[in-house]
Amino acid sequence: MFYLKSPLFHCPLVELQLSKRNFDLTWLCTAPSITTYRVNLLQTTTECYKDYVENLLKGRYKSSPKIYTLSDLPEVLCIGSVSTPETLKPSMIEQREIIVDDCCGAAVLRGAHIYAVGVLAMESGTKLHDIVNVYADLTGKCKKGAKTGIAVEMLNTVSSVPSIGDLSSAKALLQNLPSIVCVRVLNPQKNEIILDMCAAPGNKTTHIAELMEDKGVILALDKTVNRIALIEEKIKKYNLNSINVYAYDATKSFNGKLNSESSNEIKPPFKAETFDRVLLDAPCSGLGNRPILVVKTTAKMLDSYPKIQRKLVSNAVALLKPGGCLVYSTCSINTSENEEIVAWALAKHSNLELKEAVPIFGSRALPCQGLTERQRDMLQRFSPDTKKFDTVGFFIAKFVKKPI
């Protein structure tokens, strides 16, 4: 196993035209300073898991990272950053070099170790226990690795995020803070019927089940069989019984020809007004995932997402019971996928009412034609101007379908 002493990543400054706004994506090229775990409160307590993490990190750093909980999110454990040691300033001659792909490089900056599949090349003569410098191949000119297992155990990163790998287990899951907030905004209740329209890899789905104490019915859809397998793996791992999974295209999930006389079995496609709550974590450009070391999104791709998102929203509205709750979210900072979708939804569906997306950990929405100042306050976005928490880019909107 190789031990990393001094990683160096080259992160380009990229500017994209997003929804007629110039975003300086320097922020997206840096890693969030906070690492969050969602504790499974059906299996353990946040305090017990906190003790576990503290013992794991004890003595690993001269100045241990701050580990703390959040009163409004009792299932969340936050791990702060560590001071960057002087060992990150080595002589380039002294250390051998390893090259990884851009996805692996981004994961490393968030505290992951390097698995063999992410290693593209290493200097000839590199041996077990060598200290190495790690570089990311941003141009994609190196060939992919093929083996499995951890190849490099990280000691320090230039991002100052603690290198602890992924501590996920049945007791806790490594998950971005906004994704956890998203399900809290949905506020699932025991014995409800809930639809997760685009569920893979199942992190939010399992969170819904945990908040419901695994009592109720959750329908989880994803159009790809391989991605459905990820959800099923988590269901088995967490021993959950309330989730039913289907490989199904959510854009076709509503069938207006079905009526009250149709079968009572809940499976896709669904009849109107089937669900108490719907979570639509929509397919998006992903221009919020940090750090982004290489931007591969084209203008054509950016234009395609809102079309799919609008279709999914319309299906969600049809499937929602009167008085039911719809939460729309993306992991993008692009206004055409966020604020503009909300404005469109309110104009298109007169039976939708915008509600405040609480608990609020992000900042207010950006200005958008069709949204009032009050409505901007009711939305929640995580972006460069979010001062409270340094996390990934994300957007959350909450709607209620007006009773008839």
N, C-alpha and C positions, 0 to 999 in steps of 0.2 A: 504493500500500500504506500502510496506517495503522500507526503505531507506538504501542504501549501504554506509557504511563509509569506509570499509577496505577490498577490494577484494584481495585474494591471489590465484594465479594460479601456478600450478606445471607444468613446461614445460620441457619435456625430451630432452636431446641432442641426436639427431639421425643422423646416418651416413648411407647413401645409396650409392650403386654403380650405377651411372647413366651414361649410354653410355660410360663406361670405364673410368669415372672420379669420383673421390671421392669428394662429396660435403659435407662440414660440414653444416648441416642444422640448426645451431643455429640461423642464420638470419631468416629462415622461421618460427621459433618458436616465433619470436617477432612481435609485431604489427607495421605497418607503422606509422610514426609520423605525416604524413599529411593526412587530410581528405579532399576529393574533392567533389564538387557538380557541375554538368553540368547544367547551366542555360538555360532554353528554351527561346532563343532570339526572338521567335515568340510571346511569351507571356509577357516578361518583359525585363529589362536590367540587366546586371551583377551588376552595381552600386546600383540599387534598391534592388536587392537581398542581396547584401553585407550590406546595411543599415539595412535590416530586421534581418540578422543574428547577426550583432553587437548589435542591440537593445535587441535581445533575450538573448544574453550572458552577457549583461551589468549587473554588480553587482553580477554575479554568481560566479566569481572567483576573488581572490585578485589580481592576475595578469592575465588579459584576454589573450586568445590565439591570435596570430597574424592572421589577416584575410586579404588576398591579392588576386590580380588577376594576370594573366599571359598574356603578350602582344601578344605572338604567339598563344594563345588559348583564344580568347575573351569571350568564353562561360564558362570558368572555374573559380570557386571560391575556393580558398584553405584556410583551417583552420589549423593552426599550433597546436602544443602541449602545455600543461600547465605544470607548475612546480608541482611535486608530493608533496602534503602537508604532514605535520607531522602526520596528522590523519590516515595515512596509516600504522602507527606503534602502533596498539592497544594492550591492554592486551588480550590474547586469552580467558581469563576467563570472561572478561566483555561483549563480544559480542557473540550473538548466530550465528549459522552456517546454511548456505543454500548450497545445492549441485546442480549444473547444469550439463547438458551434455556438451561434448567437443565442439559441434557446437555453442551452446549458449555461452560457455566460450570465444570462439574466437570472436564472435560478440561483446561481452561485452568489450573486450580489444580494440575494434575499435570504442567504444563510444555508443554502443546500450544499451537500458534498457533491463531488463529480462522479457520476456513474460512467462505466467504461463506454457505453453507447454514445456518450457525448464527446469523447476524446477523439479528435481528428488526427492529431499528430503529436509526437513527442521527440525530443532531442535524442539522438543516438547515444547509447551508453547510460541512459537514465535507469537507476536501480531502485529496488525496494528501500523505503525509508529516506530517499533523497528529498531535500527541500527544493521546491520548484516555483517558478513564476508561471502564472497562467494568463494566456492571452485569448481573446475571442476573435474568431474569423468572421468578420462582418461582410466580407465580399462573397462568401460561399464558394471559395475556390478549392478548399480542402475536401477530401472524400470523407464520407460518414464512417464512424466506428461501427462495430458489430457485436462486440462481446457484452456481457452483462456483469452486474456487481459494481461496488464502489471502487473506483480507480484512484481517486485523490481525496484524502480527507482534509477538509479545509480547516485552517487554524485562524486565519484573519482575512478580512476583505476590505477593500478600499471604501466600501459603502458604510462601514462601521456596524453592519447588521451582524449579530452574533452567529457564528458558524456552528449550528447545532443540528443540521440536517432536518429531517421531517420526523417529529415525535408523534405523529398521528397514530392512534390506536382506537380500540372500541371506546375508550374513555374520553378522548379528545381528538379534534380534527383541525389541522392547519387550514385556516380559512381567512380570507380578507375581511376586514371589519365591515365595509359597506354591504357585503353579501349577507352578513349576519344581521345587520340593521334592516336589510330588505325584508327578511322573513318576520322580524319583529313588527315592521310596519303592516304586514299582512295580518298579523295578530290572529293566527288560527286558534280555534276553540275545539274542545273535545266533542266527538260525535258528529262533526260536520263532514260534508262531502266537498273535497277540495281538489282542484285541478292544477297541476304543475305542467304547463304547456310545452316547455322546452327544458326538460329536467336534467339531462346529463351534464356533469358526471354524478349528480345526485346529492351534492352538498346541501343545497337548500331544501331538497325533498326530505332528507333525513332530519333536518332541523325542524321542519314543519311537524313531522311525526313525533319528535321529542317534545315539542311544545304542546302537542295534543295528548301527551302521555300515551302515545300509540293507540289511542281510542278514537276511531272514526274511519273514514275511507279517503285515501289519497290516490288519485290517478296520475301517474307520471308518464309523459309522452316524450319520445325523441325519435327522429326519423331514421337514425342509423343503428343497426343491430349491434355493432361493436360498441357504440356509446351506451346502449341500453345495458350491456353487460357490466359496465362500470357501476350503474345504479344497483343492479342486482347483487353485485359484489358487496356494496356497502350495506344493503338491506340484510344480507346474511351475516356480515361482520357485526352489525349493531343489533341483530336479533329482533328486527321490527316486523310487525304483522299487518300494519294498516296500509301498506303501500302496494298498489297493483301497477305493474309496469307494462307498457305497450310500445312496440316499435311502430310509430305512426306519425305521419306528417301533420303537425298541428294546424297548418293552413287549411286542412281538409277535415278538421275535427268536428265541425258543426254540420249537421244534416237537417235542413229545414223540413224535409218530408216526414221525419219521425214525429210522432205525436204521443199524447198521454196513453194511447192504447198500445203503443209499441212495447217491446220487452222491457221489463224493469231491470234487467241486467245492465250494469253500468260499464260499457266498453265503447271504444271509438268505432264509428263516429257517434257523437252524442246528440240527443234531442235538446231543444231549447230549454233554458232555465233549469239546468241540471245541478249546478254547483253553488254552494254557499260562498265560496271564495275561489278566485283564480289568480295564480302567480304567472305572469308573463315576463320571464327573464329573456328578453328577445334576442335572436341572432343579431349581431352587430359588428361593427368594424373592429372592435377591441382596442380602439384608440384611447385607452384609459389604463390598460395593463402596464404596470411599471415593474422594472425598467424595460423600455423598448430600445433595443440596441440597433435594430434595423427596421425601417418602415417599409413594408411591402405592399401597403394598401394603395390602390390606384384610384383616380377620380371616378372611373367607371364603377368600381366596386363600391365606393362611397355612395354613389347615386342609387345603387341597387337595394341597399338595406332598408331605407324608409318604405319602399313599396311592400316588402315582405312584412315589415313591422305594422303597417296600417292594416293589412289583411288579417294578421294575427289578432290585433286589437278588436277588429270587427267580429271575429269569431268568438273572442273572449266575452264581449258584451252580450252576444246572443246566448251564450251558454250560461251566463250568470243569472241567478235568481233575482227577482226584484228585492232591493235592500241588500244585495250581496256586494262583496268587496273585490275590486280588481287592483292588483299592484303591478305596475309596469316598470321594468328596470332594464338598464344596459350597462355594460362596462366600457362605455365610450364617453368622451367629452364633446363629441360632435353635436351641435345644436339641432341639426336636421334629424338626428335620431332620438332626440330628447325633447327639448322644449317645443319644437315644431310638431312633433308627434302628439304631444299633449294638446296643443292648440287645435290641431286637426281633429282629434278625438272629441273634444268638447263641441266643436262646430258640426261635426258629422253625426254625432250621437246625442240627441237632445235629452236622452234619458240618463246621461252620465253627469255626475256631480263630482267636482274635485274636492278632495279632503286633505287635511294636513297630514303629511307623511311623518308621523311621530313613531319612535323617538328621533329627535333631530341631532345628528352628529356632523352633518355636512353644512354647506352654505346654501344661500338662496339661489334660485334659477337665474340664468342670464336673461337679459331683455329679449322679448320675442313678440312679433306682431300677433295679436290675438290673445295675449295673456296680460292680465292686469297686474299691478304691483302686488296686490294681495295674493293673487294666484302664484306669483313668483315666490312669495314667502312660504306657500304651502308645499312647494316642491323641494326636493333635496338633491343637491349635486356635490360630488367630491371632485375637486379640480385644483389648479394651482392657487386659487384664492381661498381655499379651505384652510383656515388657520388652526382650527381646534385639533385636528388629527392629520398627521402626514401619512396618507394611505394611497391606494390606487384610485384612478379616476372611475367615477360611477355616477349613476343617475337613478332616482327613485320618484315615482309618482303614484298616488293613491286615488282611486275613484270609487264611488258608490253608485250602484244602479238604482235610480229613483223608483220607489214603489209605484205600482200602477194606480 
